[in-house]
Amino acid sequence: MNKHPDDNYHHLLPTQRDLYYGGAWHRPQGGYLETFNPATGESLGACADGNTSDVELMVQAAQEGFKTWRKMKPLERAGLMKKVATVLRDNADDLAMIDAANCGNPIREMKNDARVAAAMIDYCAGLVTEVKGETIPMGPDVVNMTVREPYGVVGRIVAYNHPIMFTAGKMGPPLAAGNVVIMKPPHQAPLSSYRMMELIHGIMPPGVINLLSADREGSSALVAHPKVPRISLIGSVPTGRAIAKAGADRLKHVTLELGGKNACVIYPDADLEKAANAAIDGMNFTWCGQSCGSTSRLFIHSSVYDQVMKLALKRVEFYQPGLPTDMATTMGCIVSKPQFDKIMSYIDIAKSEGATLAYGGSRPSSPDLSRGLFIDPTIFTDVKQSMRIANEEVFGPVLSVLKWDNEEDLFEQINSVEYGLTGSIWTTNLANAHRAASRIESGYIWVNSVSSHFLGASFGGYKQSGIGREEGADELLSFSQVKNINITLST
């Protein structure tokens, strides 16, 4: 008898569920929180919930680790980082299965996440000698130069949509710059991070990599701690604002990768089949639209509207909710009940404001999915930019479709939201592409593609979508601070 596909991951789950700092596991003073499989409702066991006292001990351990790490030669640090990357690659499939069970994203998508994290760590390891300064001419008998130095203890708080990719990959830039890290994985889905620490235990000197599993108290304590001068977040705009306010009390250096209400624009001259497919794929329905970069507003020129919608409604049929641990599944589930309820409320709001439900909008009917937090891919037409569904980030599988005719009106509508993260433009006309790319107020633009990220190309947003850039050399350098040294040679 074949086992149910959702039964194939239990032996992979981590045995350690405590806090990791100073090179060892420690029972949390804050107690424990249950974590769940959102596809089945099954408890996956209790995990540490670090509190203020735990954070204090962790920061002390990290400070001790920094004394060792900052003295290590850059190429030696790079060698250890590459060992971590190798472990991630060697265990990528198992880590992906843990994430599929714990955060609800399909295994077929998550299989690449640990490999992406490993690539980011390797990329940063290869740039350790580029964290350097410059010399400034000052005339005879004077040498003026700058050096880049680490901040010390860095706190990185990451989102639940790609737990291992974010928790592991985001260690790379601060470590390469000579900092030590306290990684705060998502409390909804921390299990892959625990397993990662089990796997890489002993590679780094004690205190260099520390894992804080915590909900609000521990997260707030990390942000507020006076010995953590550098904080970064991947998360929502409200959380980003709260961290910015808390960090301001101590003038902390903060970077924020936040939400989006991103536009996909289809011009009448576009390759309509490719554009329609991209409009659906750009919603990231695979992981239920739980992505800050999802192109959740689709602007179709009225002259090709009917053709594009016909193609789009055909393409969306590919995304069928199923058990995330099954390789055949093309669409997973929502990470938590509060997020599920929020998405369903937006679907009700869209209906009440007059949008037309063209596809989905409800839970799937399959009995196999009845215990999970599943929502069918959802498309609304007849959407006006004045509707909440077109202005607020749903962070779920809900696509809003709008018609356009006048290009000036188009750009005004696109830029009317408070977000500015990504944008996708579909046209075969070079002038259209350049004009639209320059007019859309977003930090990351695709032309005739969507959703792809490119290692070394800085990712980040305009307006309320964040502060700073990630995934490239800009991110690496942001974890260093510049010191000027002026040397007078004459006595």
N, C-alpha and C positions, 0 to 999 in steps of 0.2 A: 504493500500500500504506500503510495507516494505521500510524503508529508505536505501539508499546506505550505505554500511559499512563505507565509508569514511566520512559520515556525523555524526558519533556517538561520536565525541570527543570535539566538540566546547564548550560545557558547562563545560568541565573539564579544559579549558585553564585558566591560572592565570589572575587575574584582575590587579595585580601589575606588572608594567614593568619598574620600576625605580631601582636605586641602593639601596642596603640594607647595612647599616652600623650603628654602635652605637645603635643597637636595633630598628631602624626605617627606613622607606623608604625615599629616597631623589631624587629629580629630578636631572638628570645628566647635568653637564655643557657642556659635550661633545656632547649632542644631542641624537638622536635615529637612530637605524638601523632597516630595515625591516627584519623579519624572515619569512620563507616560509615552506610549505609542499612540499618536493621535489618529491612526487609522483603525485602531481596534478598541481604544480606551483602556487597554491593559497597562497596569503599573509596571514600570521597568526598574523600580526600586528607588530607595532614598539616596539623595545626593547632598553633599555639604551645602550649608547655607551660611557662609561666612558673615560675621558681624563686625562691628567696629574694633573690638578687641583682637579678632583674628587678623584684620587688616593691619593693625599696629605691629603684630608679630611678623607678618609677612613682609612689611616694608623694612623692618629691622634686618630680616634675613637677606632681603634684596640689596640693602645698603652694604652688607658684608660681601655679598657676591660681586658688587660693583668694584670693590677694592681690588679684587683679583682680575676681573674682566677688563677693566680699563688699562691695566698694566700689560696685558697680553698683546703680543705683536699682532697687527691687523691680519696678516696671512695665517697666523695660528688660529685666530678667531674664525676666519673664513673656513679653515679646514674642519673645525668642529661643526660649523653651520652646515657644511656639505654632508657631514655624517648624518645630521638630523634629516636633511632632505632625502638622503638615500633610504633611511628607515621609513619615511613617509611613502616613498614610491613603492618600496617592497611590501608595504601593508595597505596600499591604497584601496584595494577592493574590500577588505575587511572593514576599514574605516568608513567606506561608503555605505556598507550594509548597516553599520551602526547608525549613521546619520539618517538613512532611509527609515529605519524603525523609530527613531527618536524625534525627527523633525517633520517627517511626512513627505519629503521629496523623493521621487522615484530613483531607484538604484541605478537605472540606466543613465540618469543625469549625474548622480552623485559620484559615479565611478571616476570621474575626471577631477573631482575637487581636490583630493590630496595631492594629485600630480601637479595641479596648478599651484598649490601651496609650495610644493617642493621646488618648482621652477622659480617661484618668487624668491625663495630663500637662496637658491643657487645664483640667481641674478644679482641679489644684493651682496652675496659672498664674493662675487666676481668684481664688485665695485669698491671693496673695502679700501683700496689704496687711492680711490678717487675722492674720498672724504678729506679734501685737502684745501689749503688756502692759497694765497698769492703773495708776491712781493710787490711793494709800491715804491717807486723811485722818490727819494727824498734829498738827493744830492750827496756830496762827498761825506765820508765818515759817519753815515747813518744807514742802517738797514731797518726797513719797516716791512713787517710781514703780518699776515693773518694766519691763524690756525683754526681748525674746526674741532671742537671738543664736545663730548657727549653731555647730556643733561644729567644723567644718573639713573634714577628709577623712573621708568616709563609705564604708565597704565594704559592699556588698550582694551576697550570695551567693544564687543562685536555683536553682530546681529544673528538671528536664528535661521535665516534662509539658507546659509551655507556654513554650517558650524565649523567643520574641520578646515575648510579652505580659508576662512577668516582667522580662526584661532591660530593655526599653524603659519599661514602665509604672512600674517601681519607681524610676526615676530622678526621677520627678516630685516626690514629697514632699521629699527632701533638697535638690534644686535650688531649689525654691520657697522653702525656709527659709534659703537662702543658702549651703548647703554645696556642695562639689564631690564627685564620686562616682568610686569605682572599682567598676565592675560586673564581677562574676565569673559569667559564663554557665555553664551545665552543660557539663562536659567531654565528655559523651556527645553533645551536640547544640549546638555553638557556632556553626554556620555562619550562621544568621539574624542573630546578633549582629554577626558580622563584616560582613555585608552592610549592616546598619543603619549601622555606623560609616562604611562607604564612602559611604553616601547622605547622612549628616548632617555629614560632614567639612567644616569651615570655618564652620559656623553658630555654634558656641560659641567663646569664647576658649580658647586652648590650656590644657590641664590641667583643664578643668571636667568633661568626661566622659572617662573612661579605661576601657579594656577589658582585663581580665586573664583570658586563657584559660589555665587551669591545672588540674592534678589536685591531689593531696594536698599536695605541698610548697608550691606557690604559695598555695593556699588557707590553709594553716596559717600561712604567713608573713604573709599579709594580716591574719588575725585577731590575730596576736601583735604586729604592728608598733606601737611606742609612739606613733607619730604618726597613728594611725588610732583616734580615741577612740570611734567609733560604728560598730557592726557589726549587720547584720541577716541573717537566714537564712530562706529557704523550703526546708524539707527534712525529713529524718527525725528522729525523737526521739533516736537515738544521736548523730547529727551535731550536733543542737542541744545536747545535754549536753556534748559535747566542746568546742563553741564557748563555751558558758557557763563551763566550767572554765578554758579558755585566757584568756577575757576577764577572768575574776576576778583573774588575776595582776596586771592593771593597772587594775582597777576600771572596765572599759569599760562603756559603756551598750549593752545588747544587747536586741534584740527577735527573737523566734523564732516563726515560723509553721510548726507541725510536723504530726505525723500525726494520724490519727483512726481510731476503730473505731465508726462512727456508726450510730445506730439509726433505722429507719423503723418507726413504730408505726401499725398499722391497727386502729381501733375498729370494733365491729360495726355502728355507725350510719353509717359512712363511705360515700361514693359508691365502691362497690367497684371499678368499672371504672377510674375515674380513679386510685384508690389503687394498684391492681395495676400499672397502666402506670407510675405514678410510682416504685413500688418497683423496677422494672427500670431506668427511665431514671435514677433517682437513683444507680445503681451506676456511672454514667458509662462504660458499656460501649463507647461510641464510642472513647474513648481507653484502652480495656482496663482500666478500673478504676484506672488510675494517677492517682489523685486523692485528696488528703488529706480532701476533703469527701464522698467516696462513702459512701452509706448501705449499708454492707456487712453490717449485721445487720437482718433483716426480722422484726419481731414481729407476728404475725397472731393476732387473737382466734380461739379455737378454734371458735366458732360460725359463723365465715365462712371458715375456713381453706381448705376444699376449693374454694369458689367463687373465692377470691382466687388460689390456686395455679393453677387452670385458666386464669384470665385472664393471670396472670403468665407462664406457660409459652408462651402464645400470643404475648404481647408480645415475649418475648426472641428470637423467631425473626426479628425485624426486624434484629437485630445480627448481621451476617454478616461475618466477617473477609475483608479484601480489600486490594489494594495501596493504600497510603495516598495516593498521588498521583492516584488515579482518583476523580473526583467522585461516582461511583456507590457508593463504598465507605462502609459504615455503621459499620465497626469496624476499627481499625488493628492494630498489633502492639506487642510489648513493646520497650522502648528498647534493651536490652542483653542479652547472654547471661547474665551473673550474675543479673539480675533475672528473666529467664525461668526459670532453674533454681530460683530461690527460690520462685517461684509454683508450679511443678510439684511441688516438694517439699511445699508446703502442701496441695496436692490429695491427695497420697499420705498425708499425716498425717491429713487429714479422714477418708479411707476407713478408715485403721487405727484411728481412735478411734470408729468406728461410725456416722458420718454417712452418709446415703444420697445418692448421686449422682443427682440428678433431671434434670440437663441438662448437656451439654458435658463438660468435664474432660479434654480431649485436644487435640492439634493438629488443625487442619482437614485434610481429605483432599485438597483441590484440589492438583494438581501445580504450579499457578502459584504456590502459596504455600510450596512445599517448602523453599526456601532461606531463608525468613524466620522470625522469632521470633513466630509466631502461636499463639494459644490460643483455643479456642472459649469463648464466654460460659459460665460454670459456675455451677450452682446446687446447693447441698446442702440437703437437708431432714433432719428428725430430729436437728437440731443441739441440743446442750445447752450452756448457758453455760459449763460447766466445760471444754469442748473448746478446744484451742488455736485452732482456726479461728474461734472466737467471741471470742477475747480479744486476739489479736495481729494487727497490721496486715499484711495480705498485699500491699497495693498492687498489686493485679492483678484480673482479671475473675472474682472468686470471691464469690458471695453466700451467706450463711448464713441459713437460715430457721428461726425458732423459734416455737412456739405459746405463747400466754398466756391465762390465765383471770382471775387475781387481779391487780388493779392494783398493789397494794403489792409483790407479787412481781415484777411487770413492772419497776417503777422500780428495785428492788434489782438486778435483772439488768442493766438498761441502765447503771446507774451503777457496776457492779462493775469495769469496765475502768479502766485508768490514763489513758485518753484522754477528751477532752471537747470536741470541735470543733464538730460540727453535729448536728442531729436533725430528723427530719421526722415530723409528727403528722397523721394523717388521721382526721377526725371532723366531723360536722355539728352536734355538741353544743358550745355555747360553753363550758360548764363543764368538759367534758373537755379542750378545747383549752387553757384557762387553767391547769387543774390540771397537765396533762402538761408544758406549757411551763415551769411553775415548778419542777417536780420533776426534770426531766432536767438533769443537770449538764453542760451544753454551752454554748458561747459564742454559737452562731448557730443559731436555731431557725426552721424553716419550719412553717406550719400550712396544710394543704391545698395545698402546693406543695413543690418540691424542687429543689435544685441551683442555683437562681438567686442571683446576686450583684447588689447594688444599689449603684451608685456613690454615695458619701456615707454609706453605712451601714457602720459599722465591723465588720470581720470578724476573728475570732480565737477562741482556745480557752481552755478551763478545763484544770486539772490539767496533764498532760504534753503537752497539745496546743499549748502555746506560752506566750509572754510578750508582751504588748502587743497592739495592734489595728492593722489595716491597712484600706485602701480608703476611708477617710474623713478628716475633719478631725483625728481623734485621731492618725492616722499622720503627717500633716503636722506637727503640733505636737511630736510625739515627736522630730523632728529639730532641735529648738531647745532651748536651755537658758536658764533664767530668771536674770536678774541684777537685783538690787534696788539702786536708787540713791536715797540720802537726801541732799537738798539743804537746808542751813540758809541761809535768806535773810538773817537778821540778822547783823551783824558786830560 
